Amino acid sequence: MYIIIIIKYVFCVSIRIYSVSPFSGDTGGGISRDDFIDKVANGILGKLPPEYDMDIIRKNFGVQISPTTVVLLQELERFNVLIKKMRVSLSTLRRVGMRTATCPVHVL
């Protein structure tokens, strides 16, 4: 739970820093800051694994599950939440780069 709060905080702070920076990001290096951020965010999005199908995983373990399996299932559920949050955060960051989104209040 704490990692999600930290991710939300860092994401919101980065959006605020990004939003107050100047619009022109051309440094003469050939690629603008917006293009660079979009490229990195898109690359990370492409490397994110798909979410685990918890129903199929639970069926594979059957009715009798050990305490270790319970912990594994809980961690997979948490990992799914993390994957979802990363996907939403990176998509929002890409939209901010195109100046079509702002930091949502519910993230705070």
C-alpha positions in Angstrom: 0.0 0.0 0.0 2.8 2.4 0.8 4.5 1.9 -2.5 1.3 3.0 -4.3 1.1 6.2 -2.2 4.8 6.9 -3.0 4.3 6.3 -6.7 1.3 8.6 -6.7 3.2 11.4 -4.9 6.2 11.1 -7.1 4.1 11.1 -10.2 2.1 14.1 -9.1 5.2 16.1 -8.2 6.8 15.2 -11.6 3.7 16.4 -13.4 3.7 19.7 -11.5 7.4 20.2 -12.2 6.8 19.4 -15.8 3.8 21.7 -16.1 5.7 24.8 -14.8 8.7 24.2 -17.1 8.8 26.2 -20.3 6.9 24.8 -23.4 9.9 25.0 -25.7 12.2 22.1 -25.0 14.5 22.3 -28.0 18.0 22.3 -26.8 19.6 21.8 -30.2 20.2 18.1 -29.6 17.8 17.0 -32.3 15.0 15.7 -30.0 12.7 17.8 -27.8 12.1 17.1 -24.2 8.5 16.2 -24.9 9.5 13.7 -27.6 12.1 12.2 -25.3 9.6 11.7 -22.4 7.0 10.3 -24.8 9.5 7.8 -26.2 10.7 6.6 -22.8 7.1 6.3 -21.4 6.1 4.5 -24.6 9.0 2.1 -24.2 8.2 1.3 -20.6 4.5 0.8 -21.5 5.6 -1.7 -24.2 7.7 -3.7 -21.7 5.0 -3.9 -19.0 3.7 -7.5 -18.6 0.0 -8.3 -19.0 -2.0 -8.6 -15.8 -2.2 -12.1 -14.3 -5.6 -13.8 -14.7 -6.2 -14.6 -11.1 -9.2 -16.9 -11.8 -7.1 -19.2 -13.9 -4.3 -19.2 -11.4 -6.7 -20.0 -8.5 -8.2 -22.9 -10.5 -4.8 -24.4 -11.1 -4.1 -24.6 -7.4 -7.4 -26.3 -6.6 -9.4 -26.2 -3.4 -6.6 -27.2 -1.0 -4.0 -24.4 -0.9 -1.1 -23.9 1.4 -0.3 -20.7 3.3 2.6 -20.1 0.9 0.2 -20.3 -2.0 -2.1 -17.8 -0.2 0.8 -15.4 0.1 1.7 -15.9 -3.6 -1.9 -15.1 -4.7 -1.9 -12.0 -2.5 1.4 -10.8 -4.0 0.1 -11.5 -7.6 -3.0 -9.4 -6.8 -0.7 -6.6 -5.5 1.4 -6.9 -8.6 -1.7 -6.6 -10.8 -2.5 -3.3 -9.0 1.0 -2.0 -9.6 0.9 -2.9 -13.3 -2.5 -1.1 -13.6 -1.2 2.0 -11.8 2.0 2.1 -13.9 -0.1 1.8 -17.1 -2.4 4.7 -16.1 0.5 6.8 -14.8 2.6 6.4 -17.9 -0.4 7.0 -20.2 -1.2 10.2 -18.2 2.4 11.3 -18.4 2.3 10.9 -22.2 -0.9 13.0 -22.4 0.8 15.7 -20.2 3.7 15.7 -22.7 1.1 16.5 -25.3 -0.4 19.1 -22.9 -3.8 17.4 -22.9 -3.9 16.4 -19.2 -3.2 17.7 -15.7 -2.5 16.1 -12.4 -5.8 14.7 -11.1 -6.9 15.8 -7.7 -7.7 12.3 -6.5 -4.0 11.4 -7.0 -3.1 13.7 -4.1 
